[in-house]
Structures are given as C-alpha cells and as structure tokens.
Amino acid sequence: MPAALPRLLAPPGRSFFLFGPRATGKSTWLRSVLPDARRLDLLDTRLALELTRSPHLLESHLGGLKEGDWAVVDEVQKVPALLDEVHRLMEDRRLRFALCGSSARKLKRGGANLLGGRALLRRMEGFTAVELGTEYDLERALRWGTLPIVQSSLGEEAAILESYVHSYIQEEIKAEGIVRQVPPFLRFLSVAGLLNGQAVNASNVSREAAVPRVSVDAYFEILVDTLFGHFLPAWQPGLKVRERARPKFYWFDPGVARAAAGLLADPVDRAWVGFALETLIFHELRVFNEASGSRRPLSHYRTAAGVEIDFIVETRRRSGDAKAGVVCIEVKSAERWDRAWERPMRELAASAGVGSADLIGVYRGDRRLRFDAVQVLPVQDFLTALHRGELF
C-alpha cells in the first residue's frame, strides 16, 4: 500500500481544528496539504513544557511568518492555554492555523478559547473504501478495521490493535487523568466493545461491567469525547406509532471494537460480522457527510413493535405541513437478499409523515437487485454510489 494515500478531506482556506482518533493519518495529511507550514508538535515534551509555562513564546516559534502563512500545531489539546495566543496571532498578524488533536475533551472541559467560530472544525477517521481504492478488502476491514497503521501491516493486525487500545488507555486515560480509577473503566471498555452497534441500556452495562450506573454515562462520554465512539440517535418523526428513543453506540472502527472487547484471538462469528458491517457503513456515511459538506442528520429507526431500520438519512426536515424526506438504508451481512428485510422500509415510506423516501438495501452478495421502490446493492456498489453523491 502506498505510504500516503490521498484523503477525501479537502483543506479549508482559513484556520481550522482537525480532530480525530490517534493514528488516523491527521499529521500525514497535514504535511501533504500544507507542505510549507511551520510545524510545532506538542508531543515534544520540551516544547510542551516550555509553552505550558510561557504560552506567549508561541510567537517566537513563528518568527518570520507573514500574513496568510500557515502554522500547524499538533496535539494542541496538551497545552489549551496556547489557544489564547493563537487567537491573538490570528487577529494581529493574520496568520492561519491548523490545530490538530486526538481529543477536544481537555479543551472543552478546561474552558479553553475555541476561537469563537474563527476556526472551522474538521474531522478525520480511518480509511474509507474510496480512499483505499483497489487496496480495499471488505473481509479484512470487517475483521481488522481500516486504521492506516493496520492497513499497512499485513499479518500483524492483532498485535497492532492490542497495542493501539493499550496506548489509548495509557496516553488518553491515565496520562490525562480522565478517570480516577482505571480498573472499572477497563471493565466498562470490554463490555462497550461487545455492545458495538447496539442500543445502549446503561443499567445493563452497569451490571455487566460491575460499575456504578452514574459512571456508565460518564464513560460513554469519554469514548465520544476522545472520538473512539459515536452515538447514533433514534429518528422520531412523530408518526402514529410508538417510537423507541434509545440511541445506538458504534465504535469508530470495528477492529478497535474487537480489541476493546478482548476478542482479537477469537474467531469472528456471524453476529459480530453483522455489527461490523453496520460499523463500516456508518463510518462511510460519516466521512462522506463531512467531506462532501452534506452534513445530513443520521439516525436509526425502531418502534416498540420491533420495526427497525439501520440508518435514516434525513434529506428534508419535517416542518409545518412539509413532510420529511429520507433515505432508508438496511444493512445485512448475508450473501442472499431476503425480501422480508424490506418490510420496515416500505412501512415507513408509506406512513403519513414521510413525503419522499429512497429505500436501499445493502448486502454482501454480488448482484444489484431492484424490487420496485427498493434498490438492493452489493457493499462495494453502495460505497461507490455513496461517494459519487448518488444517494444523497
């Protein structure tokens, strides 16, 4: 695999924050799109200590830069006080900054200056299918995920993922003092890994992990703040059915979820593959939403009667007399499509609160199918259509 594949994300023309989980290629991307920028890496302990004691020295490190020049500050969350200086240099010297980090948690919790809209927010995750191109291997992605360091290390995936999760605990959790006691968080992490792609019942998680109920919410918040996971909210269009409002939780990468759950040495069973495929599809939807600027609301749908649709993309909000416009996506890991899987999408499309609905099935077969309103696509065909902007 090439050392540096082109990414879908395009650099903005103005200052921006770039957040994403560790080892997703943020620094590599910044070097490729801003090759002439002045770079400061706060993983350099001497530099971080110097700027922690005296944030005003940032300007001395940027001597010689002219108006409009770029400066990259990597791991910016390590010295939140720098953002006041960044703000000043943006205003006084008209410098542009790319502020990179693996978590905004410390910045938000510490009341750091987030530049009041003067810097855009961008995110980066693991590789997508379109970025990997011919290197994309669905079966490998389902088992090991799409982190760059995993994709470039054939045969060493389990060791890398185990080390990756261990480094997360050491560097994000212990070093930053995010939790008071690490063992309860480790028990939670294992349970959360097993729950990838499922609706969250905090009381059940509390019981399984043997941690207080109040800690469960805090621990999930840590995973979201450190960009290791995402909640997918329930879509509630207010139709005349009892809708379930419980969100689903997805890890950002199925390989990392397996590592957190302690399953790297175990065979991958059918149920896990199903959730892993949903995780990959959700990942692709998030990245396309970010890279294309679409930013459509994403959710899932479930009623008390068990009617469930994996993903709802809201293309038009319901307001007043205007009905909602949606794209319904049902994901199955089977190689044969069962027509019964279409029923929830058809029922939702026929409901009174929905004005227009595109119905899409995704499966691991190799034939494109069409059943009047329902389009069924093999995974690769779906991903190609998604990134061409053909779905929304």
C-alpha positions in Angstrom: 0.0 0.0 0.0 1.3 3.5 -0.8 2.8 5.4 2.1 0.4 8.3 1.8 -2.9 7.8 0.1 -5.0 10.8 -0.9 -7.8 11.5 1.6 -11.3 12.8 0.8 -11.0 15.7 3.2 -10.1 19.0 1.5 -8.1 21.6 3.4 -10.1 24.8 4.2 -8.8 28.2 3.1 -8.9 29.5 6.7 -7.8 28.4 10.1 -9.3 25.1 11.3 -9.3 22.5 14.1 -8.6 18.9 12.9 -9.7 16.3 15.4 -9.7 12.5 15.0 -8.7 9.3 16.9 -5.0 8.6 17.2 -3.2 7.2 14.2 -5.8 8.0 11.6 -3.4 10.0 9.5 -4.0 13.5 10.6 -0.4 14.6 10.7 0.4 12.8 7.4 -2.5 14.6 5.7 -1.4 18.0 7.1 2.1 17.5 5.8 0.7 16.7 2.4 -1.8 19.5 2.1 0.3 22.2 3.9 3.9 21.3 3.0 5.3 24.7 3.7 3.6 25.3 7.0 5.6 26.0 10.2 5.1 22.9 12.4 5.0 22.6 16.2 4.5 19.1 17.7 3.4 19.2 21.3 4.4 15.5 21.7 7.8 17.1 22.0 7.9 17.2 25.8 10.4 20.0 26.0 8.4 22.2 23.7 5.1 21.3 25.5 6.6 22.2 28.9 8.1 25.5 27.6 4.8 26.6 26.1 2.8 25.4 29.1 4.9 27.7 31.3 5.0 30.6 28.8 2.3 30.4 26.1 3.4 33.8 24.8 6.6 32.2 23.5 4.5 30.7 20.7 5.0 33.9 18.7 8.8 33.4 18.9 8.5 30.0 17.3 6.6 31.5 14.5 9.0 34.3 13.7 9.3 35.2 10.0 5.8 34.1 9.1 3.9 36.6 7.1 0.2 37.4 6.8 -1.7 34.4 5.4 1.1 31.9 6.2 0.2 28.6 7.8 1.3 27.2 11.2 0.4 23.7 12.3 0.1 22.9 16.0 -0.1 19.2 16.6 -1.6 17.7 19.7 -3.0 21.1 20.6 -5.1 19.7 23.5 -1.9 19.2 25.5 -1.5 23.0 26.1 -5.0 24.5 26.0 -3.7 27.9 27.1 -2.0 28.2 23.6 -5.3 29.0 22.1 -5.4 32.5 23.5 -2.1 33.2 21.8 -3.4 31.6 18.6 -6.4 33.8 18.8 -4.2 36.9 19.2 -1.9 35.9 16.3 -4.8 35.3 14.0 -6.1 38.8 14.8 -2.9 40.8 15.0 -0.7 39.1 12.3 -3.4 37.4 10.2 -1.7 34.0 10.5 -3.6 30.9 9.6 -3.5 27.9 11.9 -4.2 24.2 11.5 -4.8 22.9 15.1 -4.6 19.2 15.3 -5.6 16.8 18.1 -6.9 13.5 19.1 -9.5 14.9 21.5 -11.3 18.1 22.2 -12.2 16.9 25.7 -9.5 18.7 27.6 -10.1 21.9 25.6 -13.8 21.9 26.3 -13.5 20.8 29.9 -10.8 23.3 30.7 -12.8 26.2 29.3 -10.2 26.8 26.6 -10.6 29.5 24.0 -12.1 27.7 21.0 -11.7 30.8 18.9 -15.4 31.7 18.7 -16.0 30.5 15.2 -12.8 31.9 13.8 -11.6 28.4 13.1 -13.6 25.7 11.3 -14.0 22.2 12.6 -12.9 19.2 10.6 -12.6 15.5 11.5 -10.6 12.6 10.2 -11.1 8.9 10.8 -9.7 5.7 9.3 -9.5 5.0 5.6 -12.7 4.7 3.5 -13.2 2.3 0.7 -12.8 5.0 -2.0 -9.5 6.2 -0.4 -8.1 2.7 -0.4 -9.3 2.0 -3.9 -8.2 -1.4 -5.2 -6.5 -2.0 -1.8 -9.9 -2.1 -0.1 -10.6 -5.7 1.2 -14.1 -5.9 2.8 -13.4 -9.2 4.6 -10.2 -7.7 6.1 -12.0 -4.5 7.0 -14.7 -6.4 8.8 -12.2 -8.3 10.9 -9.5 -5.7 11.5 -10.9 -2.3 10.6 -9.4 0.4 8.4 -6.9 2.3 10.6 -3.9 3.3 8.4 -1.4 1.5 10.7 -3.5 -1.7 10.4 -3.9 -1.4 6.6 -0.1 -1.1 6.1 0.8 -4.1 8.4 -0.4 -7.3 6.8 -0.2 -10.2 9.3 0.4 -8.0 12.4 -3.2 -6.7 12.8 -4.0 -8.3 16.1 -0.7 -7.1 17.8 -1.2 -3.6 16.4 -4.8 -3.3 17.6 -4.0 -4.6 21.0 -1.2 -2.1 21.3 -3.4 0.6 20.0 -6.1 0.1 22.7 -3.3 -0.2 25.4 -1.8 3.1 24.2 -5.2 4.7 24.3 -5.6 3.7 28.0 -2.1 4.8 28.8 -2.0 8.1 26.9 -5.5 9.3 26.9 -7.0 7.9 30.1 -4.1 7.6 32.6 -1.8 10.4 31.4 -4.7 12.9 31.2 -6.2 11.8 34.5 -9.6 11.4 32.8 -10.8 8.7 35.3 -10.0 8.3 38.9 -9.7 4.5 38.8 -8.6 2.7 35.7 -9.8 -0.9 36.5 -13.6 0.0 36.4 -13.0 1.8 33.1 -11.3 -1.3 31.7 -14.3 -3.5 32.6 -16.6 -1.0 31.0 -14.4 -0.9 27.9 -14.7 -4.6 27.4 -18.5 -4.5 27.7 -18.8 -1.5 25.4 -16.7 -3.3 22.8 -19.2 -6.2 22.9 -22.1 -3.8 22.5 -20.8 -2.2 19.3 -23.7 -1.4 17.0 -26.4 -2.0 19.6 -28.9 0.1 21.5 -27.4 1.2 24.9 -29.1 0.3 28.1 -27.0 1.9 30.8 -28.4 -0.2 33.6 -27.4 -3.4 31.8 -24.0 -2.1 31.1 -23.6 -1.1 34.7 -24.5 -4.6 35.8 -22.3 -6.4 33.3 -19.3 -4.2 33.9 -19.8 -4.0 37.7 -19.5 -0.2 37.7 -21.9 2.4 39.2 -24.8 3.4 36.9 -23.7 7.0 37.1 -20.2 6.0 35.8 -21.6 4.4 32.7 -22.8 7.7 31.2 -19.5 9.3 32.1 -17.5 6.5 30.5 -19.5 6.6 27.3 -19.0 10.4 27.2 -15.2 9.8 27.4 -15.4 7.5 24.4 -17.3 10.1 22.4 -15.1 13.0 23.5 -11.9 11.1 22.7 -13.5 10.2 19.3 -13.5 6.5 19.8 -17.2 6.1 19.5 -20.4 7.8 18.2 -24.0 7.6 19.3 -26.5 7.2 16.5 -29.7 8.8 17.8 -33.2 7.4 17.2 -35.2 9.1 14.5 -38.5 10.3 15.9 -40.7 11.8 13.1 -43.7 11.8 15.4 -45.6 9.2 13.3 -48.6 7.4 14.8 -46.6 4.6 16.2 -44.7 4.1 19.5 -41.1 5.0 18.6 -38.2 3.9 20.6 -35.8 6.8 21.5 -32.8 4.8 22.7 -29.6 5.6 20.8 -27.2 3.0 19.4 -23.5 3.2 20.1 -20.9 2.5 17.4 -17.1 2.4 17.8 -15.3 4.4 15.1 -13.6 1.2 13.8 -14.7 -2.4 14.0 -11.1 -3.6 14.6 -10.7 -1.3 17.6 -14.1 -2.5 18.9 -12.8 -6.1 18.8 -9.6 -5.2 20.6 -11.6 -3.4 23.3 -13.8 -6.4 23.7 -10.8 -8.7 24.0 -11.9 -10.8 21.0 -8.8 -10.5 18.8 -7.8 -14.1 19.4 -11.3 -15.5 18.9 -13.0 -16.5 15.6 -15.3 -13.8 14.1 -18.8 -15.1 14.4 -21.8 -14.2 12.2 -23.4 -11.8 14.7 -20.2 -9.9 15.1 -19.8 -9.6 11.3 -23.3 -8.1 11.0 -22.5 -5.4 13.5 -19.0 -4.8 12.0 -20.6 -4.3 8.6 -23.0 -1.7 10.1 -20.0 0.0 11.7 -18.2 0.2 8.4 -21.3 1.6 6.7 -21.8 4.2 9.5 -18.2 5.2 9.1 -18.5 5.7 5.4 -21.7 7.7 5.9 -20.0 10.0 8.5 -16.9 10.6 6.3 -19.0 11.3 3.2 -21.1 13.7 5.2 -18.0 15.5 6.4 -16.0 15.5 3.1 -18.9 16.5 0.9 -20.3 19.2 3.2 -23.7 17.5 3.1 -24.0 17.2 6.9 -27.3 15.4 6.7 -28.7 14.2 10.1 -28.1 10.5 10.5 -30.1 8.3 12.8 -31.7 4.8 13.1 -35.4 3.9 13.5 -37.1 1.5 15.7 -40.7 1.1 17.0 -42.0 -0.8 20.1 -43.3 -3.4 17.7 -39.8 -4.2 16.5 -39.8 -2.4 13.2 -36.2 -1.4 12.7 -34.2 0.4 10.0 -30.4 0.6 10.4 -29.8 4.1 9.1 -32.1 7.0 8.3 -30.5 9.9 6.3 -32.8 12.9 6.7 -32.7 14.9 3.4 -35.6 17.2 4.3 -36.8 18.1 7.8 -40.4 17.8 8.7 -41.9 21.2 9.5 -45.4 22.5 9.4 -47.2 20.9 6.5 -44.0 19.8 4.8 -43.3 16.1 5.2 -39.9 14.6 5.9 -37.7 13.4 3.1 -35.5 10.4 4.0 -33.1 7.8 2.7 -33.6 4.5 4.4 -30.7 2.1 4.5 -31.0 -1.5 5.7 -27.7 -3.4 6.0 -27.3 -7.2 6.0 -24.2 -9.3 6.1 -25.9 -12.2 4.2 -24.9 -13.1 0.6 -28.5 -13.6 -0.4 -31.2 -10.9 0.0 -34.4 -11.8 1.8 -37.4 -9.8 0.7 -38.7 -9.8 4.3 -36.0 -7.3 5.2 -37.7 -4.7 3.0 -40.9 -4.5 5.1 -39.7 -1.9 7.7 -38.5 0.5 5.0 -41.7 0.1 3.0 -43.9 0.6 6.1 -42.0 3.8 6.9 -42.2 5.1 3.3 -46.0 4.6 3.3 -46.5 6.4 6.6 -48.3 9.7 6.7 -45.3 11.8 8.0 -43.0 10.8 5.2 -43.2 12.7 1.9 -40.4 11.0 0.0 -38.2 8.0 0.7 -35.4 6.3 -1.1 -35.2 2.7 0.0 -31.8 1.0 -0.1 -30.7 -2.5 0.9 -27.0 -3.3 1.3 -25.8 -6.9 1.4 -22.6 -9.0 0.8 -23.9 -10.6 -2.4 -22.6 -9.7 -5.8 -25.7 -8.7 -7.8 -27.6 -5.4 -8.0 -31.3 -6.0 -7.4 -34.4 -3.9 -7.9 -37.9 -4.6 -6.4 -40.0 -1.6 -7.5 -39.1 1.1 -4.9 -36.3 -0.9 -3.2 -32.8 -0.8 -4.6 -30.5 -3.6 -3.3 -26.8 -3.1 -3.7 -23.7 -5.1 -3.0 -21.5 -3.4 -0.4 -18.9 -2.1 -2.9 -21.6 -0.8 -5.3 -23.3 1.0 -2.4 -20.0 2.7 -1.3 -19.2 3.7 -4.8 -22.6 5.3 -5.3 -22.4 7.0 -1.9 -19.1 8.7 -2.6 -20.2 9.8 -6.0 -23.1 11.7 -4.3 -25.7 9.5 -6.0 -27.6 8.5 -2.7 -28.0 11.9 -1.0 
